[in-house]
Amino acid sequence: MRAAAFTELTGPDGVSVVNQPTPEPGRGEAVVDVEACSINHHDLWILNGESSMVDPTDLPFVSGLDVAGTVSDVGEGVTGVEPGDRVVLCPNETCGTCRFCREGPENLCADYSLYHGGLAESARVEASRLLRLPDGVDATTAAALPTAYLTAYHMLRRAEVEPGDLLFVPGATGGVGVAAVQLATLQGVRTVGTSSSASKLETLADLGADHTIKGTDPETLRSAVADVGRPDAVLNHLGGAYTGLGLDVMRRGGRMVVCGRTAGATSEIDVPDLFLGHKRVIGSTMGTQADLERLVDLVASGDLSPRIDRTFPLEETGAAFATMQERDTLGKLVVTTSSR
């Protein structure tokens, strides 16, 4: 089979299409003929050599979390899916035995990790992590859900937003940001999103954003957000200086949920404002398999249409990552296998 492997951790030019043995399922596993796999900043951090999870001497490495396709084979003990089923993978990997795996939420598992291997024609996965796709939900659409939309959905739950609340989403034209705006709108939550691109903000408004602000400088954004109102909650997938910004603009008792660090791994905050304002900062990683099931249902019912910026064939996976690195997108980038 073909796989778009990271042969060098040097950025998008480090991706090469290589031939690898077609996987065979072990006990409890399934093999999926991959039709689509979206890419994420998580993959790009690995490709740029910014993640410690991959040893640069242990290459090639096949990344790709968000797998959608058709089951081709199953191993012993598999009862939930069978060959021919159209599926999407929940990329959570957990121990299965700890308190959080037993009682939930599973993404608090101390051994929590993520699946990699979807940027290939076939992927061997834990069968219990596969969700059957309803008729009308295609693989490309399904592949947009597991990371960006799952993360945003879980963040909204942790932010405890209610209809009529105001939600601030800095950097709202990335994968998680777009997902947050769309999902918040479905819940009747008002949103204010920012971007450096006026044209992207126009599209964001079409997707449901109530207020849009052009700009990236936290100091300028403080006053611009204040003109809209004090947000009840902030969804922060950027980190860095945007953490302090989010705390500053939130109302008393507001909640900020943080899931990323694309703008910086450290943040400075006003500690007195945090405790005197009864504000909360909440960390969040991905979501649960039950969350993903709900998202698939929303797509099947027609209530949610994930925003896909463009697709790339497997041979152009490097170009997909170059596009992501240039930040010239709005929504998800999806790699498809042209032979499927």
N, C-alpha and C positions, 0 to 999 in steps of 0.2 A: 504494500500500500504506500501511497504518498503521504508525507507529513511535512508541514512547514515548521522546521526545527530551528531553534536558536543555536547556531554553530559558533557564534562569537557573541559575547555580551558587550557589543559596541554600538548598539542602537539599531535602527531599522535595516541598515546594510548588513547586519549579522544574521539575517533570516535566509535560510536556504531550503528549497524543497528537496527532500531526500527520500529514498526508498527504505522502508522498514518492514519487518515481518508483520503480517496481519495478526492481531492479537487473538488469543483463544481464552474463553471464560473459565475461571476457576469456580470453586464452590461459592454460591451466593452472588456470582457476577454475571454480567451480561455484556455482549459486544453490540455496539450501536454503529450502524452505518451512518456516519455524520453527514448531514445535509447542510447544516449551518452552525457556526460558532461565532458569537460576537467577541470582540476584544475589549480590554479594559486597561485603565492605567496600572492596575496590578501587574498585568503582563508586560507593559512598557517599562515599569521600574526594573523588572527582572532583565529585560532585553538591554536596558541601559547600564546594567551592572550596579544598580542602586539598591538591590535587595540581597540580603545575606542568605536567603533560602536556597539559592542555587550556587553550587561551587563552580567557578569558571573553568576548573580543570576537569569537570564531569559533564562534558557536552558530547553530542547534541542534546538539547532539552526541548521537549514539546510542551508548550503551554496551552492555554485555552480552557476556560472554566465552563463556558455557557454552551453546552452541547445540546443540539436537537437533531433528531433523525429517526431512523427505523431500526428496531431491534433485529439483528441478524442471527444471534445465537445466545443461548443461556446455559449456565453451568448447573451443577447439581444443587438441589435444594431451593431453586428459584421458583416461586409460585405467583409473584405479583405481575409479571410480564411474560410475554412469549414472542417468538419470532413473528415479525410482521406488524407488531405494535408500533405506532407512531408515538414518540416520547420526547420529553425534555428532561434534562438532568438537574436536580438540585445539587450544587457542587459542594455542599457541606460534608466534611469528614470529621467524625466524632468518635469517641471511645465506645459509646453505646452502653456503658455501665455506670457512669457517675451519676450523682444526684440530678444534674441538669439534663443529662440524656434521659433519665427516667421520668423526671417531673416537669422538665422544661424551664426556661427555653433552651433548646439544644445548642444554640450558638454561644452559650456561656460555658460549654464544656472546656475544661482545662487543657485538653488535648486537641482543641478545635484546629482544624486545618482546612485547606481547600483542594479540590480536585484539579489536576492539570493533565492535559493530553488531548484536548478537543480539536486542536488545529491539525487535523489529520483526516484521512478518509474513513478510518474506523477507530473506535475508542472502547477500551475495556473499562467498565464502571461497576460500582456496587449497585446491584439490581434494585435494592430497596430504595435507592435514591431517584429512581425513574418515575415520572408522572406521565400517564397516558394523555395524549392530546385529543381534545374533542374535535369532531368534524368542523372544518372551517377555520381552524387555527393552524396556519402553515408553519414550517420549520423555521423560516427566517424570522417571522414575528416572535415565535416562542424563544428563539435564541437571544432575543433582546431583553428577556425578562430576568434571568437568574441573578445577575449581579446588580446592575443599576436599579432596576425597578424593585427588586427584592430588598435592597439596602434602603431605598427611599421609603418603601412601604413600612418597614420595621421602624425606621426613624420617626415617621409620623405617629406611629403608635406610641413610641417612647416619649414623644413631645406632648402627648395628651391633648392634641388640638381638637377643637369642637367647631361645628358649623358657625360661621360668623367671625371666628378668630382671624387675626392677621399673622401670616407667616412670612418671614424674611428668608430668602434664599440667595445668598451672594454667589456669583458665578453660576447663574441659573441656566446657562445654555450648554453645559456639559451633560454627560449621560445621567448622573444622579440628579443634577439640578432640574433637567427637563422632566424626569420621572416624578420628582417631588412636586413640581407645579401641576402636572397632569393629575396625579393622585390626590393632591390637596383639593383641587377644583372639584373632583368627584365627591369629596366629602363636604363640600360647601364651605371650605376654608378659603379666605381671601389671601392672595399672594402678592409679594413684591419681589421682583427678581432683578439682578444686575448683570451686565455684560459690557465688554469693550466695543461690541458691534451693534450699531443701530439696526442693521438689517436682521440680525439674529433676534433682537428684542421685538421686532415686528412679528416675527414668526412665533416667538414665545407668547406674545399677546394673543395670537390666533389659537394657541394651545390652551389658553385659559388664564394667563397671568393678568391680574387686575391692575397692577402698577409695574412699570418697568423704568429702570434707571441706567443710563449709559455712564460707565466709568468703572475704574478698578482701584482708585486710590482710597484707602480706608478713611482718611481724613475728610475727603470730599463727600464720600458716601454717608458719613454720619449725619450731616445736615440734610442731605437729600432724602434719607429714610425718615428723618424726623419730620419732614414736611408731609409725609404720607401718614405717619402715626407711629405710636409705640407698638412694635410687634409683640404678640403674645408668645411667640416661639421663633426660633432660628434653626434652620437646617444647614449645618456648616460642614461641607465636604472639602474645604480648602485648608483649614488650619491656619498656621502662621498669624499674621496681623489681623486676619478676619475673625479670630476668636475674641480678641479685645473689642473689635468693632461690634460683634454680635451682642456681647454683654452690655456695652454702652447703650445701644439703641433699644434694648428690650425693656418692657415695662416691669414694674415691681412684680416679683413672683414669676417672671418669665422663665422659659426653659429653652436651653440651647443643646441640640444633639449634634455631636461631632463624629464623623466617620472617616475623615481623610486628612491628608497633609500635603496636598499638591502645592500649596503656597508656603509651606514651611513646617518643619517637625516640632518647633517650639513656639510658644506664644507667651506674651506678657499680658497680664490682666490686672485690673484694679480690684485688689482683694477687699477693701472696705465696701466698694459698690456691690460686690458679690454677696457679702453676708448682710449688709444693711438693706440691700434691695431684695433679699430673700430669693435670689436667682439661683438657677441650677444649671450645671454643665454636666451633660450625660454622654458617655462614650457608647458607641454602637458599632457593631460589625455585622455585616450581612443581615440575615434574617433566618426564619425557620422554614422547614419544608411545608408546614401548614400555611405560612404566608405565601409561598410560591403557588400552592394549590389555589388560594384565593385569587391571585393575580391571573392565573390561567382561566379561572371562571369569569373574571371581569372581561378578558379578551373574548372569550367564547360568547358572552352575552352581548358584545358590541359596545360595552360601556368604556372600554379602554383600547386605544390603538397606539401601541408603543411607537415612538418617533424613531425611525431609522433614517439616518442621513444618507448612507449609501452602502452598497455591497461590493465585495472584492472576491474574485476567484482565488482559490488556494494558492495558485502560483504568484499572486500579487499580495501575499500577506505582508511582505516587507513594506510595500507601498501603503497598505492600510495603516501600519504603525507610523510611517512617515506622516501621513495625513493627521493622525491623532496627535503626534508631536507638534505639528504646525498649528494646532488648535483652531483649525479652519472648518469646524463641524458644528452641527447642532443636532444632538441625539446620538444614536448608536451607530457604530461601524460593525458590519457583519461579514465574516468570511464564509464563502459557500464552496462546496465541492462540485465542480462543474460536471464531473462524471456521474453524479447521482441523478 
